Amino acid sequence: MRCPFCGHADSQVKDSRPAEDGAAIRRRRQCEKCDARFSTFERVQLRELTVVKKDGERQPFVRAKLERAIETAARKRPIALEEIERLVSRIQRQFETSGDSEVSATRIGEAVMEGLKTLDSVAYIRFASVYKDFREAKDFEEFVGAVQAATKE
């Protein structure tokens, strides 16, 4: 593993432990040249996923992009980073095991909304406002009303 600080090609594993509820392995490494320490994560990848955007463009699935979107929606909310990582892992695993190598951006957005609905209603509404492209305050009001009604049931 190349050192992110000096670029040296060799590093030594100092510690390994399970992460993300056993879905990944976290390794603490130390560069053999500059002695800097850094962490890496090893995950099982069942297949290469391709995301099909609404305009038909195809892009490789990027886990970090999904994490960033969820973290943005959850900013300043009482949601632990571990919960976000578990949600991202669950969504990624869901699509990797589906049998399709291509997944629509719409299906990913719906899976994120389902996951956020159970984690935090504010993060759910924030994500929905971007995903559903709310244009006016009325759009927010209608969606929040639907969320509140569903919560009461």
Solvent accessible surface area in square Angstrom, and as a share of the most:
residue,aa,sasa,rsa
1,M,118,0.53
2,R,156,0.57
3,C,3,0.02
4,P,88,0.56
5,F,137,0.57
6,C,56,0.34
7,G,29,0.28
8,H,61,0.27
9,A,55,0.42
10,D,76,0.39
11,S,19,0.13
12,Q,95,0.42
13,V,67,0.39
14,K,91,0.38
15,D,52,0.27
16,S,52,0.34
17,R,129,0.47
18,P,103,0.65
19,A,19,0.15
20,E,17,0.08
21,D,114,0.59
22,G,57,0.54
23,A,30,0.23
24,A,4,0.03
25,I,65,0.33
26,R,72,0.26
27,R,52,0.19
28,R,65,0.24
29,R,36,0.13
30,Q,33,0.15
31,C,0,0.00
32,E,104,0.47
33,K,140,0.59
34,C,57,0.34
35,D,91,0.47
36,A,25,0.20
37,R,125,0.45
38,F,19,0.08
39,S,40,0.26
40,T,22,0.13
41,F,90,0.38
42,E,89,0.40
43,R,87,0.32
44,V,112,0.64
45,Q,103,0.46
46,L,96,0.48
47,R,84,0.31
48,E,127,0.57
49,L,9,0.05
50,T,37,0.21
51,V,16,0.09
52,V,31,0.18
53,K,59,0.25
54,K,159,0.67
55,D,117,0.61
56,G,37,0.35
57,E,85,0.38
58,R,136,0.50
59,Q,54,0.24
60,P,99,0.63
61,F,32,0.14
62,V,75,0.43
63,R,31,0.11
64,A,50,0.39
65,K,97,0.41
66,L,15,0.08
67,E,37,0.17
68,R,140,0.51
69,A,42,0.33
70,I,0,0.00
71,E,70,0.32
72,T,69,0.40
73,A,6,0.04
74,A,8,0.06
75,R,142,0.52
76,K,185,0.78
77,R,78,0.29
78,P,115,0.72
79,I,21,0.11
80,A,48,0.37
81,L,107,0.53
82,E,102,0.46
83,E,55,0.25
84,I,5,0.03
85,E,54,0.24
86,R,87,0.32
87,L,2,0.01
88,V,0,0.00
89,S,8,0.05
90,R,125,0.46
91,I,4,0.02
92,Q,26,0.12
93,R,110,0.40
94,Q,94,0.42
95,F,3,0.01
96,E,7,0.03
97,T,88,0.51
98,S,53,0.34
99,G,51,0.49
100,D,72,0.37
101,S,61,0.39
102,E,71,0.32
103,V,4,0.02
104,S,39,0.25
105,A,27,0.21
106,T,50,0.29
107,R,94,0.34
108,I,18,0.09
109,G,4,0.04
110,E,90,0.40
111,A,13,0.10
112,V,1,0.00
113,M,17,0.07
114,E,104,0.47
115,G,8,0.07
116,L,0,0.00
117,K,101,0.43
118,T,113,0.66
119,L,54,0.27
120,D,16,0.09
121,S,58,0.37
122,V,55,0.31
123,A,0,0.00
124,Y,18,0.07
125,I,29,0.15
126,R,94,0.34
127,F,29,0.12
128,A,0,0.00
129,S,19,0.12
130,V,122,0.70
131,Y,49,0.18
132,K,98,0.41
133,D,74,0.38
134,F,37,0.15
135,R,193,0.70
136,E,104,0.47
137,A,72,0.56
138,K,112,0.47
139,D,38,0.20
140,F,87,0.36
141,E,121,0.54
142,E,107,0.48
143,F,29,0.12
144,V,45,0.26
145,G,35,0.33
146,A,60,0.47
147,V,19,0.11
148,Q,104,0.46
149,A,53,0.41
150,A,66,0.51
151,T,107,0.62
152,K,177,0.75
153,E,177,0.79
